[in-house]
Structure formats: C-alpha cells, structure tokens
C-alpha cells in the first residue's frame, strides 16, 4: 500500500494551505511497519535510539494506537492486537480501515522486525522536520504581517526559542508529566543524595557547608545571591561556577556513578571576560589578585599561575561578557550554549544590569519584575539552576544591625516572589574594619589604647569569616551558613572544622 493510499485511509490530512504534491514529510508505511514490530515483540521499545512518543507519528490513528501501546507496556502488560482490541472497538478512524482487523493486519508480514531501530529514527526525524515546517510557516506569516507594531528582533528571538525546542526533540507545547514520571525523578534525586553520603541531590556549589544546607543546586531553581558592595557577591559566584565546572571536568576524566557538576555559563555584565578569568586564576593559584594585575610576581608565583592555567585549560566554563543584554537576548544566548555545550548551570552578574523589553514605560520596578520572571522561566525551560546576583538597597547601611533582610532586595518585591532561594552574603569584618580607631602612640591616653585593643581583638575574631544567610528556601529550611573568606585571593571555602559553634553557629 502506498503512502498516498495510507494517507487517505488513516485519516491523516496534509496541513491546511499545503498545495497538492507538497505534503508534510512523513512515511506512513514505516509507521505501520514499526507499530507491527512492537505488537509482535514489545521488547523492541527497549532498544530504540530515540525516545519515540505518540506525537511523533503523522497518522492520528497511529498516534492513538502507539499511545495505547505505551500505556500497556508501562503497566507491564503484554501488548498484542488481541489485548488492544477492546480499546478500539468504537474508534471511528479504525472503523474506516476495517475495524480492529487492522491491528492484526499490522503484524501480518513482520517487515518492521527487520530494522525497527532505523524505522524509529526515521519516524522521529520526520516529526522534527514537520515541526521545522511549522516554525518556518509561522515565521513567514509573522514577518509578512505588518498590521501591528513591527518587532523583528522579537520575532527572531521567538523563532530561536521554537528552534531550540525542536533541537531538544520537543514540540511547541510541553506535555504534562504524569505522577509516575515525576515520582521516579524524585526517587532518583533521593538516591543521588544517599550515594553522595547524604545531603547532595543537585549540582554541587563546591562548598560543603552550603551544600549541606541546600542539598545542592537543583534544576529549574532560580537562586538570588544578594549583598551590599564589598561583601564578595561576584567572588562567591565565580567560586561556585568554577567548582561546579571543575567537578564536571573531574567526572569526565575519572568517571563515577553520579555527576554532581555541570558545564557552566557565566554572563558577566559588569566585568570583561579577561578580568573574570584573571580573578579565577588568582583564586585557584592562590596569588594575590592585586599582585597579578600589577605584574608583581616572583618566578615561583608565575610558575604557580602557569600550572593553574594548564590545569584549567579544559574547564567547561563559558563566559559571555556582552554588555547591556536584554532578558530576551540572554535567554537566546543561553539556549545556544545549552544546545552547543549542554550547560547545566547559569550564573548572571548581575540582575540590575539586565534590560527588559522596553514595554515597562520607564517603570523600573515593572522592568525588574519582568527580568526576574524571565530568569525563572529560563531556569524551567532549560531545566538548569540559575544563580542571579542582585544589589541591595542602602537601607542596610542605615541600620545598626547590618545583616540584610528580604525587604532590602532592591527595586522589586517580585525578585523575592520568583526566587526559589534567596541568599545574602554578609561579612561583619567589612563593617568592623570601617570602625578602625587611630593606631595608638606612646602619647595616646589609656582610653584610646584600650579602645584600639578592643577593636583589634574583635577584628581578630571576625577575620576571614563570612556568613551566607539563606533567607528563603522553597524546598527547605532557612538559616545561616558559615564560610571562610580569603580576601587576598577573593576566595570562599567551607570552614575546616567539625564544629560550626566556633563561628557562632549552633
């Protein structure tokens, strides 16, 4: 039977407006043969090169049959023309093909068993081609329609989003997830946490004290990392980006049951790529970033730097330092990085430097709301954690207690609303340094000497200590996380101690 005959009999019709002779790409005979092979031997589904779904079939009747096959296999039934028969007794489309006898006809010659993998791949590829045709048609129609405001960049970004979905093997509409699939994913995460020794089910931040609080960075989560200038937001973000990328590199080299790292994209709207790379090299070589910038290095330090550069040459960390990015432009670039390098973590430095679509009518609060919603949408679309740095308002400086609160998030309450986690970085050492009294001399009074002594004693207690305040965590508890900060290298690490009480934590 030819494709043209099957097209008529299987109630599949060319798309509206398609001229005769220009039908959408499809191979109905391959669809019928493949379904026949599955009905003869259900194990065919276990060895497919692609994840074939009902939507990938062109003929509606084939879609319905394959969907019922998948349901039966999921219930661990043996699916045959006989076991499918009760579900298609009243199917009008099947009635046109001779009723349930068509199910038996599919298995008559067994041709599909000769090359089921190749047929599945072809069915899948043709489905993607049909989706490409749909994207192209919509793009042409949108480009020709000048009845409304012409926004070519918006049309390009929309087309790129659709193309990304096609590249990922998705259709234009995301299918719902049944509870069984969702619960299996939850079990997988729990298993990963158990395998890690307890606690880590997402991607690692490289900071044990933080991972123990959050269980790692989870796909589709938007994390806001905020702090006042001088607290070390960018340093902490680069540390986490590096740690996650390095963990993935180590896994690629050594293997292992679980990969707790991922290729990482760092969108730096404030610093250039070479400045960011210099900072990361200083952190990892443990050389003063100031000495590195000024070129004041000994031969031994330069050798350390060279070794660090060689070790990091293959690091899957991708830096985009394009200035004045719009939220839609950032999403387009992130999709490309996902497609090309399969990135698993996105870091943005920082949120307030992104631009909205321009439709907020100069209302900065509305623009920030649009940006925060866009970042959350990006995290869900690409199924990766997104860490976005954010500024805090000056209200912090006006309080005696300088620890930030959620109400200090600058310019929009929607940042708190859209975020799955909100972290504040706080270093009491920074504020205590600002209170430094004059160094006493021999002629200074005892009161001045005592004042300086008290200050120096407190400074010694606070040196190199930082607190990450988890102010919001949608899936866990809030609280404080102790960190160690090496200011000369701008490097955060976990405290090297068993008892956090030394840092003032219970």
N, C-alpha and C positions, 0 to 999 in steps of 0.2 A: 504494500500500500504506500502511495507517495505521500510526501508532506502535505501536498495540496488537498488530497483526499482526507487525510487525518485532520487537517485544519478545519474542514467543514464538519467532520463527524465528532470531534472532541470539543465542540462549542468554543474553540479559540478563534478570536477575530483579530485582524490587524488593527492597529491603533487608529483612532479617528483621524481623518485627514491624510492617511497614508495612501498614495497613489497605488494602483494595481501594479504589481511587479516590484514593489518596494516594501515588502512585508518586513516586519521586525526580525532580527536574527533569531532563529530557533531551529531545532532538529527534533521534530515530534516523534520520528521513528526511534531515535536514540532514547527519548524519554520513555516510550512504551517498552523498549527492549530492556532498559535498565530496571524499571519497575518490575518487569517479568523476572529478571535475575534475582531481585530481592525477595520476591514471593517464592521463588524456588529454594533460595538459601539465604535466610535472614542474616547470616554471618558476613555477607557482602558489605553490610553497613559498617562493620568494624574496621575495615581496611581502606577506607576512602581517602584520597589525597586532599580533599576539601570537606568542609562541614556543610553538606548539602541539606537544604531546607525546602519545605514545600513551595515557598515563594520563588525558588529558582526555576521551577517548571513553568513552561509557557501555557500549556493547555490547562484550563481550570479544572477539568476532570482529573488530570494527572496530579494537580496540586492537592485535590481532596483525597485521592487515593493514597498519595505519599504521606500526607499528614496523618491519616488513619493508621498507616503502617508504623510511623514513628511512635504514635501513642501506644500501639500494641506492643512494640518492642520495648518501650520504656516500662511497660507493665510485665515484662518478661513472658509475654505470650509468644507462641509460635504463629507467625502471621502467614496465612496462605489464602488463596482465593476462597476457600470454604469458610475460614474464620472471618474474612472481610465481608462475606455476603450479607449478613444481617444489617450491616451499616449502610448498604447501598440499595436496599430493596425499593426505596421510594425516591432515588436520585434521578431527577429528570434528565440531566445531562447523560447519565449512563444508560438511561432507557433508550435514547436515540442511537446508542451504539449496540443495542441488542440486549440491554439489561445486564444482569450480573454475569451472564455468559462471557462478557468482555473481559472480566477478571481472569477467567480460565484461559481465554484467548491470549492474554499477555504472556502466559508461561508456555504456550504451545511449542515454540521452536527452540527456546532456551538460548537464543543468539546472544543475549546480554551477558551470559556467563563467560563468553569468550574474552571480553575486555571490559568488565564493569568499572574498573578504575578510570580508564580512558573515557568511558561514556559519562561518568560522573563529572570528570574535569571539564568535558565539553559542555555539559548542561550548565555547569556553574559559570564557565567563561561566557557563554551566550547570554546568560542572565545579566552579567555585568555589562556586556555590550548593549543590551536593551536599556539598562539604566543610563548608560552613557548617551544613548539616543535621546532619552527623556531629558537629561541635563542639557544637552545641546539644543533641543527644541525649546525648552524654557528660556535658555539664554538668548536665542534668536528672537523669540517673541518679546522678551523684556527689552532687548536692545532696539527693537523696531517700534515699541510703544513709547511715544513722546507726549502722551496725553497728560502725564503728571510730571513732577519735577524730575529732571534728568540727573541721575546719580550713577555715573558709570563705575566709579570705584566701589560703590556698594554692590553693584551687580557683579563685579569681578570677585569681590570677597564672598558673595553668596554662592557663585559658581564654584569657587575654590572649596568652599565648605562641602558642597554636594559631591565634588570630585574626590575629596578626602574620604567621604562615606563610601563611595564606590571602591576606592583603593583598599579600604578596610573590609570590603566584601559586604557592606551594609546597604540596605535600600534607603530611600529617602525618609522612611518612617521607622523609628526604632520599635521593635516588637516588645510586648510586655514580657516580663520574666515570671515564670510560674514559681510557686513557693519551693518546689523540689530543687530547682536550679539554684535559687537564692540560698536555701539552707545548705546545699552541698558546698557552695562557696564559703559560707560561714564556717562549716566544719573544716574546710581546707585552711582557713586562717587560724583556727584554733590549733590544728595540727602543726602548722608552721611555728606558732608561738611555743608549743610544747617542745618541738625539735630544737629551738634556739636556746633551750634551757629554762624556758618560762619567761613570758613578758613581751617578746618581739613577734608581732604578726604582720607588720607592714615593712616599709623600707627604713633602713637604719639612718639615724642622724649622725652616727659615729660617736655620740655622747651617751654613755651608759646611763647616767643619772636621768637624762631626758627620755631615753627610750623606755626606761623602767616606769616612767610616769604616763607616757602616751601610747606605749606598745608599738612605737614606730610611726612612720608617716603612711597614711592609708590612701589608696586610690579614691579619687573623686572628692577628697577633702580640700577645702580652702583654709590655709593657715595664715593668719595675720601676725607678723612679727613687728612689734612697735616699740619705740623708745625715743627719748629725747636725744638731741645731738650729743655725741661724745660717749654714749653708752656702749657702742660697739655693734649696732644692728648689722651693718654690712660685713663686719668681721665674722659675726656668728653665722650669717647667711652663706658666706663663702666657705667657712669651715664645714657646714652641713652639706653644701653642694659638692665640695671636694670629697668628703668622707663617703657620701653615697656613691659617687662615681668611682672612687678607688675600690670600694667594696665590690662593685660590679666587675672591675678590672681583675681583681684578685680571684673572683669566682670564675671568670673566663679562663684564667691561667691555671688554676688549681682544681676547678670543678667543685662539686659538693651537692648535697640533696636540695639545698634551698639557696636562692639568690636574694640576699637582703639589700643589695644595691641596685643601681639602675643608671643608664646613661642620663646625663643631666643637662638641661638647658638653663643658662643664666642670662636673663635680659637685664643689662646694666644701662639704665637711662641716665645715670649720674657720672659714672666713671667709664673711661675708654677701656677697650679690651686689653691693651698692653698694661695699663695701670692695674687692672684686676689680676692679670697674670703675674705681674710683679709682686702684688700682695700675697698671692697664693704661694709663689716661690719662696718668699720671705718666711711665710708661716711654716712651710714644710722643711726648708733648710735651716730654720731657726736662726735666721740672721736678721738683725735689726732692719726694718723696712726703711728707716731714715738713712742708715749707712748704705743700704742698697741703692736708694735714689741718688745719693751723693757720690757713689762710687768709692766710698772709703772702706774697702775690703782688703783683708790680708789674703795671702796666697791660699792659706788653709780654708778661709771662708769662701773664696772664689771656687775652690775645689768642691766644697760642700754644695755650693749653688749649682755647679755643673752636674754633680751626681743627682741632685734633686730634679733638675731639668730632664736628664736622661730617664730617670725613673718615671717621670710624669708624661713622657712624650706620647704615650698611647692612651692617656687618660680620656675617657669618654665624657668630657666636659665641654660643652659648646657655648661660646659666649657671643651674644648679639648685643652690640653697643649702639644700635640705631637710636638717635635722639628723637624726642618728641613723637613717640609712637602713639597711635590711636589704639583703643582697645580692640577694634576690629582688625587693625593691622597686626597687632601682637598675636591675635588668635590665628590669623592666616600663617604667620611665620612659625608658630608653634605646631600647626598641623603639618607643615613641610618637614620640620625637624622630627616629628613623630613618624612620618612616612619614611624619611630617609634613614634615621638613626634609631628609631624605636625608643625615644626618650621616655623615662619613667618618673621624672621629677622636673618641675619647672620652678625657678626662683626669679622673682621680679624685684628690682631695686630702683625706684620704689614706687608705690601706688600713686602718690600725688603727682608724679611726673608724667603719668599716662594722660592721654586726652580722650574725651568722649567723642560722640558722633557729631557734636556741634548743634544738636537739637535741644539742648538744655536751656536755650535762651539766656546765656550768660549766668545761669544759676549754678554756682559751683557745687552746692550741696546735691542738686539733682545729677550733675555730671559725675560726681564721686559715686553716687548710688548706682548709676549706670555702669561705671567701671567695676565696682565690687560685684554686681550681679553678673557682669560679663566674665569675670575671673572664676566665679563659682560655676558658671555654665561651661567654661573651658575645662575645668577640672573634671566635670561629669562627662563631657563629650569625649575627651581623650583618655579618661579613666586613669588619671595620674594625680598625685598630690601637687598642689600649687602653693608655694610659700610667697606671700607678697609682703614686702616691708612697708611700714606706714609711719608717718610722723605723728607726734602727739602735740596737743595744744600747749600753750605756755602756762596753762592753769597749774600744771605740775610745779613750776618754779615758784608759784605764789603761796604754796602750802609749806608748812613746816615739815610734814612728812612727805618726802619726795617720791614715794612709791606710786607708780601710775595706777589708774583705775580705768575701767571700761569707758566711763564718761569722758575720759581725756582723749579718746580717739578723735582725730581732727577732721572737721568739716562734714561728717555724716554719721548718723546712727545706723545707717544701713550696712556699714562695714561690720559692726558687731553682729547684726542680724544675719548677714550672708555667710559669715565665717563659721567653720566647724570648730576651729580652735583659735584662740587669741592668746598670744604670748607677749609679755612685756620683759624687756631686758633692763635690769637695774643694777647699778654699781654704786654702793654707798661711798666707796673710795673716791669716786669722782667729785662728789659733793663735799666730802670731808677735806679733800685737797684744797678746795676753794676757800676753806676757813683757816688755812695755814697762817699762824701768827708770825710776827717777825722773829727771826732767829735771835735768841738772847746773846748778849755780850757780857763781858765782865762787869760792866757798869749797870746792867739791867737789874731791875728790882726782883725780889724773890717771887713776887706775884707773877711777874712776866715769865720768869723761868719755870715756875710751876705750871702756868698756862701752856707753855710750849711743850713741857714734858707730858702733860695730859693729852695734848693733841697728838704728839708723836707716838705715844703708847696706843692710842686709838687707831692711828694710821697703820701701825704695825699689825693690828688685829684685822683691819679691813683689806690690807694689801693683797692683790691678786684674787680677791673674792668677788664673785658676781652671783646674782640671783635671777633665774628665769621664772617669772610669775606666770603660771598657767591660769589665766583669768576666766577662760571659757573653754570647755571641752565637751562637745556634744555627746560623746560616747564614753565619758569617764569623769573622774573627779578633778576638781581644780586644786591648786596648791602651789608651793614653791619648790623649785629645783635648784640645787646648788651647782655652781660651775666654777672652774678655775680659769682666770684670765691672765695671760702673759702679755702685758701691754707692749713690750718692746717688739714682739713678733705678731701682735694683733691676733692672738690665737686662743680659742676657748677649748678647754678639755674638761673631762669629768674629774672631780676631786679624787685623788689617790688615797682613799681611806675607807675603812669599813663602816665607820660610824659618822653619819652626817651631823651628829649633835655638835661636833667641833665647829661646824659652820652656823650653828644656831638653829638647826633643823631637828625636829623630832624624828 
